[in-house]
């Protein structure tokens, strides 16, 4: 169950960031005569909700694991997922340095899990 929750956290975190980026172009904030006018796209709002859910899941996972284990793994996996999803949905390029960095990150995850 713990690993399923981690997987859900990774997906919520990464998809939340991608959706906020996709919908961020339509984000509009105006302040006129002490009135706050905020309009967001459905993509941004859905991304924000995903990101909030990921924070809540991470907070729960943090209570069930060592900080020195959960944080490096979650940061690494989320980074790799964001790079891949950015390539697929945002049409961002993956440079050779990013690719090599992702390989090093994945190698680090393997080492952390072997040591556990």
C-alpha positions, 0 to 999 in steps of 0.5 A: 500500500505504501508503494501505491501511495508513493506512485499516486504522489508521483503522478499527482505532483508531476501532473499538477506541475504540467497542468499548472504550466499548461494553464498558466498562460491564462492566469489573470490577476487584477486589483482595482479599487480594493477588488481582487479579480482572479481568473484561472483556466480549468487546467491551472485549477486542476493542476493546483488541486493535483499539487495540493493532493500531492502535498497532502500525500507527501505529508502522510508518506513522510510520517511513515518513512525516514526523511533521508529516504523519502525526500531524495527518492520523491524529488528524483522520481518527480524530476524525471517524470516532469522532464518526460511529461514536459517533453510529451505535453509541452514539447520541451527538448531534453538536452544531453546533459538532462538525459545524463543527469536523469541516468545519474538520478535513476542510478542514485535511486537504485543505490538508495534502495539497495542500501535499504 
